Amino acid sequence: MIRLALPFPPSTNNLFSNGGKGHGRYRTPKYKAWEQLASLYIKDSHRIKLEAYTIAIALNPPDKRARDLDNFVKALSDLLVSHGVVKDDSYCRRLTVCWNTNMDEECVVILHPAEEELAA
């Protein structure tokens, strides 16, 4: 099991922007800043390139604004891949996401090897 306490992720709506006139898409400054901060919470012992895995995400929103819960998965998933915690997000076998205002952390991610793979 891997447990990560991370800063609250940006919404998928705020991850990328278009450069216009053929310059393509790029990461927004907000996304880059979050990635840089979140990477400080990932230890070398977490970088195991987990293949088939299950992931549970609990989010504690910073305020009472209405938000779409599923819009926060992309940034977290990409962070785990880019830092070698998981081999690729296509190996995710089960995903659970919830709001939890009763925890101290802004975001908690728990990963387990997929039970289906362990039984094989």
C-alpha positions as CSV (number, residue, x, y, z in Angstrom):
1,M,0.0,0.0,0.0
2,I,1.1,3.5,-0.8
3,R,-0.5,6.5,1.0
4,L,0.2,10.0,-0.1
5,A,-1.0,13.2,1.4
6,L,-0.9,15.9,-1.3
7,P,-2.0,19.5,-1.8
8,F,-5.5,20.0,-3.2
9,P,-5.2,19.4,-7.0
10,P,-6.3,21.8,-9.7
11,S,-9.4,21.0,-11.7
12,T,-9.1,19.4,-15.1
13,N,-10.6,22.7,-16.4
14,N,-7.5,24.5,-15.2
15,L,-4.7,22.2,-16.4
16,F,-4.1,23.3,-20.0
17,S,-4.5,26.3,-22.1
18,N,-4.3,26.8,-25.9
19,G,-1.4,28.9,-27.3
20,G,-3.3,30.0,-30.3
21,K,-2.0,30.3,-33.9
22,G,-0.6,26.8,-34.0
23,H,1.3,27.0,-30.7
24,G,-0.6,24.1,-29.3
25,R,-1.6,23.3,-25.8
26,Y,0.5,24.0,-22.7
27,R,0.4,23.5,-19.0
28,T,-1.0,26.5,-17.1
29,P,1.1,28.2,-14.5
30,K,-1.4,27.0,-11.8
31,Y,-0.9,23.4,-12.9
32,K,2.9,23.7,-13.0
33,A,3.0,25.2,-9.5
34,W,0.8,22.5,-8.1
35,E,3.0,19.8,-9.8
36,Q,6.1,21.3,-8.3
37,L,4.6,21.4,-4.8
38,A,3.0,18.0,-5.0
39,S,6.2,16.4,-6.2
40,L,7.8,17.3,-2.8
41,Y,5.5,14.9,-1.1
42,I,6.5,11.9,-3.2
43,K,9.4,9.9,-1.7
44,D,11.8,7.6,-3.5
45,S,10.2,4.7,-1.8
46,H,6.9,5.5,-3.5
47,R,8.5,5.2,-7.0
48,I,7.8,1.5,-7.6
49,K,6.1,1.8,-11.0
50,L,3.1,-0.2,-9.8
51,E,1.3,-1.9,-12.6
52,A,-2.2,-3.2,-12.1
53,Y,-3.5,-1.1,-9.2
54,T,-6.5,0.3,-7.4
55,I,-6.7,3.9,-6.2
56,A,-8.8,5.7,-3.6
57,I,-8.8,9.5,-3.5
58,A,-10.3,11.6,-0.7
59,L,-10.5,15.3,-1.2
60,N,-11.0,18.0,1.4
61,P,-12.1,21.1,-0.6
62,P,-10.5,24.4,0.5
63,D,-13.9,26.2,0.5
64,K,-17.7,25.5,0.0
65,R,-17.8,26.2,-3.8
66,A,-19.6,23.6,-5.9
67,R,-17.1,21.4,-7.7
68,D,-17.3,18.3,-9.9
69,L,-15.6,15.6,-8.0
70,D,-14.3,13.8,-11.1
71,N,-12.4,16.9,-12.4
72,F,-9.6,16.3,-9.9
73,V,-8.5,12.8,-10.9
74,K,-6.5,13.8,-14.1
75,A,-3.9,15.9,-12.3
76,L,-3.4,13.3,-9.6
77,S,-3.2,10.4,-12.0
78,D,-0.7,12.2,-14.3
79,L,1.4,13.1,-11.2
80,L,1.7,9.5,-10.2
81,V,2.8,8.4,-13.7
82,S,5.3,11.2,-14.1
83,H,7.0,10.4,-10.8
84,G,7.1,6.6,-11.3
85,V,4.6,5.7,-8.6
86,V,2.6,3.9,-11.2
87,K,3.8,2.6,-14.5
88,D,0.9,4.1,-16.5
89,D,-2.6,5.2,-15.6
90,S,-4.0,2.7,-18.0
91,Y,-3.1,0.0,-15.4
92,C,-5.8,1.4,-13.0
93,R,-8.3,-1.3,-12.3
94,R,-10.5,0.5,-9.8
95,L,-10.9,4.1,-8.9
96,T,-12.8,5.5,-5.9
97,V,-13.1,9.2,-5.3
98,C,-14.9,11.0,-2.5
99,W,-15.2,14.3,-0.6
100,N,-14.0,14.1,3.0
101,T,-14.2,17.3,5.0
102,N,-13.4,15.5,8.3
103,M,-9.7,15.0,7.5
104,D,-6.8,17.4,8.1
105,E,-5.1,16.8,4.7
106,E,-6.3,18.5,1.5
107,C,-5.9,15.3,-0.6
108,V,-5.2,11.7,0.3
109,V,-4.3,9.1,-2.3
110,I,-4.1,5.4,-1.4
111,L,-2.8,2.8,-3.9
112,H,-2.9,-0.9,-3.7
113,P,-1.9,-3.6,-6.1
114,A,-5.1,-4.8,-7.9
115,E,-6.5,-7.8,-6.1
116,E,-7.5,-9.4,-9.4
117,E,-3.8,-9.5,-10.4
118,L,-2.7,-10.9,-7.0
119,A,-5.2,-13.8,-7.3
120,A,-3.9,-14.9,-10.7
